[in-house]
């Protein structure tokens, strides 16, 4: 009985110890977890001001870039690639077409006058064509001149005074948007080129250098293409085009064109044309006539042979 009592006490003490240790361990775990949560909350609280400051700095940089871009755009207004001035900040390609009737015998004089007009205004002749009549005299032609844009209207009015205007038309193509896009693309490619050059200087491997060099060549090619297009637009905007077609008055047909000789010639031409047509038909149908002749000969020989046989039978 004493042994049982001592065992019961020992078991009670053991269970009490386990319960006490469990409570202590649980309290320690909760306190450590609470400490960690407090540390995390403090870190988040301390991080929020840093994030806010970084966000403000980023917004400031963005706003500064926007202001810089606006300043660049404002600085580009009224100027263009190659330093070609454009009135009103617009880039317009002007083209005009005029048809003139000049006095008889004045064709060559008008041609030299147009060439002189282009040279006097700092322009040039880009195309010229002349046509002669049945007698070999130059009576019509066309000239395309390029005139500086600031002298376009005065030159156009001067051309109209050289003869009687039969028809005229003019067009203006606004390429401002295209030119602005080209400028933006050019700036982007130039930035990429500088970045690739810096990367090439820092690369240590041959394979990396070759890859960067290949990409740099592609970027440089795009830059040259864009610059070529911008130069082309600069030329079209700087020099307007005036195409002039001019001719002398057409000769008036006289009544002699309806005389007996003319009618006889037309009749002979008609007869020759008719005989030519008949000859062509006969030549084209020769195989048919040959085949028909062969069939006729065969039929005729068959009829003769039959008659001969009948005659022999009757004699017998």
C-alpha positions in Angstrom: 0.0 0.0 0.0 2.9 2.3 0.8 4.4 1.5 -2.6 1.2 2.4 -4.4 0.9 5.7 -2.5 4.5 6.7 -3.4 3.9 5.8 -7.0 0.8 7.9 -7.1 2.6 10.9 -5.6 5.5 10.4 -8.1 3.1 10.3 -11.0 1.3 13.4 -9.8 4.6 15.3 -9.4 5.6 14.3 -12.9 2.4 15.4 -14.5 2.5 18.7 -12.6 6.0 19.3 -13.8 5.1 18.6 -17.5 2.1 21.0 -17.2 4.3 23.8 -15.7 7.0 23.4 -18.3 4.3 23.4 -21.1 2.9 26.7 -19.8 6.3 28.3 -19.5 7.3 27.2 -23.1 4.0 28.5 -24.5 4.5 31.8 -22.8 8.0 32.1 -24.2 6.9 31.3 -27.7 4.1 33.9 -27.6 6.4 36.5 -26.3 9.0 35.8 -29.0 6.3 35.9 -31.7 5.0 39.2 -30.3 8.6 40.5 -30.3 9.1 39.5 -33.9 5.7 41.1 -34.9 6.7 44.3 -33.1 10.1 44.3 -34.9 8.4 43.8 -38.3 5.9 46.6 -37.6 8.7 48.9 -36.6 10.6 48.0 -39.8 7.5 48.7 -41.9 6.9 51.9 -40.2 10.5 53.0 -40.8 10.3 51.8 -44.4 7.2 53.8 -45.3 9.0 57.2 -45.1 11.8 55.8 -47.2 9.4 54.6 -49.9 7.5 57.9 -49.8 10.8 59.7 -50.3 11.8 57.4 -53.2 8.4 57.9 -54.8 8.7 61.7 -54.4 12.2 61.6 -55.9 10.9 59.5 -58.8 8.1 61.9 -59.4 10.5 64.8 -59.4 12.7 63.1 -61.9 9.7 62.4 -64.1 8.5 66.0 -63.9 12.0 67.3 -64.7 12.2 65.0 -67.7 8.9 66.2 -68.9 10.0 69.8 -68.5 13.2 69.1 -70.3 11.2 67.4 -73.1 8.9 70.4 -73.4 11.9 72.7 -73.5 13.4 70.7 -76.3 10.2 70.8 -78.2 9.8 74.5 -77.7 13.5 75.0 -78.8 12.9 72.9 -81.9 9.9 75.0 -83.1 10.8 77.1 -86.1 13.9 75.1 -86.9 14.7 71.9 -88.6 17.4 69.3 -89.3 20.1 70.8 -91.4 19.2 74.3 -90.2 16.6 74.9 -92.9 14.1 77.6 -91.7 10.4 76.9 -92.1 7.8 79.7 -91.7 5.3 79.2 -88.9 7.1 76.1 -87.6 5.4 73.9 -90.4 7.2 71.9 -93.1 5.2 72.1 -96.3 6.2 70.7 -99.7 4.9 73.1 -102.4 4.3 71.9 -106.0 2.6 73.8 -108.9 1.6 72.8 -112.4 0.9 75.4 -115.2 -0.1 75.0 -118.8 0.8 78.1 -121.0 0.1 79.0 -124.6 2.8 81.3 -125.9 2.9 83.3 -129.1 3.9 81.7 -132.4 7.6 81.6 -132.7 8.2 82.4 -129.0 8.8 78.8 -127.8 12.5 78.9 -127.6 12.5 82.4 -126.1 10.1 81.3 -123.4 12.3 78.2 -122.7 15.4 80.4 -122.1 13.3 82.8 -120.0 12.2 80.0 -117.7 15.8 78.7 -117.3 16.9 82.3 -116.5 14.1 82.7 -114.0 15.2 79.6 -112.0 18.9 80.7 -112.0 18.2 84.3 -111.0 16.2 83.1 -108.0 18.8 80.7 -106.7 17.1 77.6 -108.2 17.8 75.2 -111.0 16.1 73.2 -113.8 15.5 69.6 -112.8 13.9 68.4 -116.1 13.4 69.8 -119.6 11.7 68.3 -122.7 11.0 69.8 -126.1 8.9 68.6 -129.0 8.9 69.6 -132.7 6.1 69.8 -135.3 5.8 68.1 -138.7 8.1 70.7 -140.1 10.9 70.2 -137.5 10.3 73.4 -135.5 10.2 73.3 -131.7 6.7 74.3 -130.8 5.9 72.6 -127.4 7.7 71.2 -124.4 7.9 71.1 -120.6 10.3 72.5 -118.0 10.5 71.6 -114.3 12.2 74.2 -112.1 13.1 74.2 -108.4 12.8 77.5 -106.6 13.6 78.4 -103.0 10.4 78.3 -101.0 10.6 81.9 -100.0 10.5 82.9 -103.7 7.8 80.4 -104.7 4.9 82.8 -105.1 6.8 85.5 -106.9 8.3 83.0 -109.4 4.8 81.5 -109.9 3.3 84.9 -110.8 6.2 85.6 -113.2 5.6 82.3 -115.0 2.0 83.1 -115.5 3.0 86.4 -117.2 4.9 84.5 -119.9 1.8 83.5 -121.8 -1.9 82.7 -121.7 -2.7 80.4 -118.7 -4.7 77.4 -120.0 -4.8 75.5 -116.7 -3.1 75.6 -113.3 -3.0 73.6 -110.1 -0.9 73.7 -106.9 -0.6 71.4 -103.9 1.0 71.7 -100.4 2.0 68.6 -98.5 2.5 69.0 -94.8 5.3 66.7 -93.6 5.7 68.3 -90.1 4.4 65.2 -88.3 6.6 62.8 -90.2 9.6 65.1 -89.6 8.9 65.2 -85.9 8.7 61.5 -85.7 12.0 61.1 -87.6 13.7 63.5 -85.1 12.4 61.5 -82.2 13.5 58.2 -83.6 16.9 59.8 -84.4 17.4 60.9 -80.8 16.5 57.4 -79.5 18.9 55.7 -81.8 21.7 58.1 -80.9 21.1 57.4 -77.2 21.3 53.6 -78.0 24.5 54.2 -80.0 26.2 55.9 -77.1 25.1 53.2 -74.7 26.4 50.5 -77.0 29.7 52.3 -77.3 30.1 52.4 -73.5 29.1 48.8 -73.3 31.7 47.8 -75.9 34.5 49.6 -73.9 33.5 47.7 -70.8 33.1 44.3 -72.4 36.0 41.8 -71.7 35.0 38.9 -73.8 35.4 38.7 -77.5 32.0 37.2 -78.0 30.4 40.0 -76.1 32.3 42.6 -78.1 31.2 41.0 -81.4 27.6 41.0 -80.3 27.7 44.6 -79.3 29.5 45.5 -82.5 26.7 43.8 -84.5 24.0 45.7 -82.7 25.9 48.9 -83.0 26.1 48.5 -86.8 22.4 48.0 -87.0 21.7 51.1 -84.9 24.2 53.1 -87.0 22.4 51.9 -90.2 19.0 53.1 -88.9 20.6 56.4 -88.0 21.9 56.8 -91.6 18.5 55.9 -93.1 16.7 58.4 -90.9 19.2 61.1 -91.7 18.8 60.4 -95.4 15.0 60.7 -95.2 15.3 64.0 -93.3 17.7 65.4 -95.8 15.3 64.4 -98.6 12.4 66.2 -96.8 14.7 69.2 -96.2 15.4 69.5 -99.9 11.7 69.2 -100.9 10.7 71.8 -98.3 13.5 74.2 -99.1 13.0 74.1 -102.8 9.4 74.2 -104.2 8.7 72.6 -107.6 7.0 74.4 -110.6 6.3 72.3 -113.6 5.5 74.3 -116.7 4.0 72.9 -120.0 3.9 75.5 -122.7 3.2 75.4 -126.5 2.6 77.6 -129.4 -1.0 77.9 -130.9 -2.0 74.9 -133.0 -2.2 75.6 -136.8 -5.6 76.1 -138.2 -6.5 73.5 -140.9 -7.4 75.0 -144.3 -10.1 73.8 -146.8 -7.3 72.4 -149.1 -7.2 69.3 -146.8 -10.6 68.3 -148.4 -9.6 68.7 -152.1 -9.7 66.2 -154.9 -6.1 65.0 -154.4 -6.7 64.2 -150.8 -9.9 62.3 -151.6 -8.1 60.4 -154.3 -5.3 59.4 -152.0 -7.7 58.3 -149.3 -9.6 56.2 -152.0 -6.4 54.5 -153.2 -5.4 53.8 -149.6 -8.8 52.2 -149.1 -8.5 50.0 -152.2 -5.1 48.9 -151.3 -6.3 48.0 -147.8 -9.2 46.0 -149.2 -6.9 44.0 -151.6 -4.5 43.4 -148.7 -7.4 42.0 -146.7 -8.5 39.7 -149.5 -5.0 38.4 -150.0 -4.6 37.7 -146.3 -7.9 35.8 -146.4 -6.8 33.7 -149.4 -3.5 32.9 -147.9 -5.0 32.0 -144.6 -7.5 29.5 -146.3 -5.0 27.8 -148.6 -5.1 24.5 -146.6 -8.9 24.5 -146.8 -8.8 24.9 -150.6 -6.1 22.2 -151.0 -8.2 19.7 -149.0 -11.3 20.6 -150.9 -9.5 20.0 -154.2 -8.3 16.6 -153.1 -11.8 15.5 -152.2 -13.2 16.7 -155.5 -10.5 14.8 -157.5 -11.2 11.6 -155.5 -15.0 11.9 -156.1 -14.5 12.7 -159.8 -12.2 9.6 -160.3 -14.7 7.4 -158.5 -17.5 8.5 -160.7 -15.4 7.9 -163.9 -14.4 4.4 -162.7 -18.0 3.6 -162.1 -19.1 4.7 -165.6 -16.3 2.6 -167.1 -17.5 -0.5 -165.4 -21.1 0.1 -166.5 -19.9 0.6 -170.1 -18.0 -2.7 -170.1 -21.0 -4.6 -168.7 -23.2 -3.3 -171.5 -20.8 -4.3 -174.2 -20.7 -7.8 -172.9 
